[in-house]
Amino acid sequence: MHTRLRTGERTITPPQTADADLWFIGRIHTPWTAREDCPRQGGLDGPECRIEVFAPWQAALEGIAAYGHLEILYWLDRARRDLVRQNPKSDGAHFFGTFALRSPQRPNPIGTSQVRLIRVEGTTLIVRGLDCLDGTPLIDIKPDRCEFTPKAGAKPSDPQRQS
Ligand SMILES: C[S@@+](CC[C@H](N)C(=O)[O-])C[C@H]1O[C@@H](n2cnc3c(N)ncnc32)[C@H](O)[C@@H]1O
């Protein structure tokens, strides 16, 4: 399951207990079953992928079809979580701390992609723009930042919107 360490990469011993837990709210279906076939970052012209939302969360999809783009958060379940110094090119020369990378190997392996919403079929969203392996667990869906206007009204502390 763990990716092999490259020369010079560093791991830490992770904490023994978790600080929070989460629920997988669905599963993502993509054409990619091997990491080497997956794009490094999804593109809006990428292949259609299916985001299956589990039945208990069906009502949470109300209003989603109004958006052309969504932010998808997923759990990179096949990543290692103890890597702090990485050598992404495998060249033994260029090293980066995990937080300076968008690598899947990170303490909380959360992936995010901006996707284009193609259509909604019941509790399944058909989208383009993902970069994860087939079967990756879904952890959240949010409307695209630019298309979204707060539904709860402004707060005095909100910055003025530019027209
Ligand atoms: C570089 S990450 C970027 C993820 C996301 N777009 C982001 O920026 O947060 C994408 C890579 O993660 C790897 N990957 C995809 N799905 C994965 C999974 N379920 N578990 C572990 N690694 C995964 C693949 O190698 C893929 O090319």
The ligand as an SDF file (V2000), in Angstrom:
LIG
                    3D

 27 29  0  0  0  0  0  0  0  0999 V2000
   -0.7940   15.3320   -7.2550 C   0  0  0  0  0  0  0  0  0  0  0  0
   -2.3270   14.6960   -6.5890 S   0  0  0  0  0  0  0  0  0  0  0  0
   -3.3420   16.1590   -6.7650 C   0  0  0  0  0  0  0  0  0  0  0  0
   -4.6690   15.9830   -6.1000 C   0  0  0  0  0  0  0  0  0  0  0  0
   -5.5100   17.2520   -6.0870 C   0  0  0  0  0  0  0  0  0  0  0  0
   -5.8050   17.7540   -7.4080 N   0  0  0  0  0  0  0  0  0  0  0  0
   -4.8650   18.3390   -5.2580 C   0  0  0  0  0  0  0  0  0  0  0  0
   -4.1610   19.1990   -5.8080 O   0  0  0  0  0  0  0  0  0  0  0  0
   -5.0810   18.3450   -4.0470 O   0  0  0  0  0  0  0  0  0  0  0  0
   -2.9290   13.6630   -7.8680 C   0  0  0  0  0  0  0  0  0  0  0  0
   -2.1300   12.3770   -7.8990 C   0  0  0  0  0  0  0  0  0  0  0  0
   -2.4390   11.6280   -6.7250 O   0  0  0  0  0  0  0  0  0  0  0  0
   -2.3660   10.2480   -6.9680 C   0  0  0  0  0  0  0  0  0  0  0  0
   -3.6450    9.6590   -6.5150 N   0  0  0  0  0  0  0  0  0  0  0  0
   -4.8480    9.7720   -7.1120 C   0  0  0  0  0  0  0  0  0  0  0  0
   -5.7980    9.1390   -6.4100 N   0  0  0  0  0  0  0  0  0  0  0  0
   -5.1800    8.6130   -5.3320 C   0  0  0  0  0  0  0  0  0  0  0  0
   -5.6270    7.8550   -4.2170 C   0  0  0  0  0  0  0  0  0  0  0  0
   -6.9140    7.4850   -4.0610 N   0  0  0  0  0  0  0  0  0  0  0  0
   -4.7110    7.4990   -3.2860 N   0  0  0  0  0  0  0  0  0  0  0  0
   -3.4070    7.8630   -3.4290 C   0  0  0  0  0  0  0  0  0  0  0  0
   -2.9250    8.5660   -4.4590 N   0  0  0  0  0  0  0  0  0  0  0  0
   -3.8070    8.9590   -5.3960 C   0  0  0  0  0  0  0  0  0  0  0  0
   -2.1310   10.0750   -8.4740 C   0  0  0  0  0  0  0  0  0  0  0  0
   -0.7570    9.8220   -8.6500 O   0  0  0  0  0  0  0  0  0  0  0  0
   -2.4950   11.4540   -9.0370 C   0  0  0  0  0  0  0  0  0  0  0  0
   -1.7540   11.7410  -10.2040 O   0  0  0  0  0  0  0  0  0  0  0  0
  1  2  1  0
  2  3  1  0
  2 10  1  0
  3  4  1  0
  4  5  1  0
  5  6  1  0
  5  7  1  0
  7  8  2  0
  7  9  1  0
 10 11  1  0
 11 12  1  0
 11 26  1  0
 12 13  1  0
 13 14  1  0
 13 24  1  0
 14 15  1  0
 14 23  1  0
 15 16  2  0
 16 17  1  0
 17 18  1  0
 17 23  2  0
 18 19  1  0
 18 20  2  0
 20 21  1  0
 21 22  2  0
 22 23  1  0
 24 25  1  0
 24 26  1  0
 26 27  1  0
M  CHG  2   2   1   9  -1
M  END
$$$$
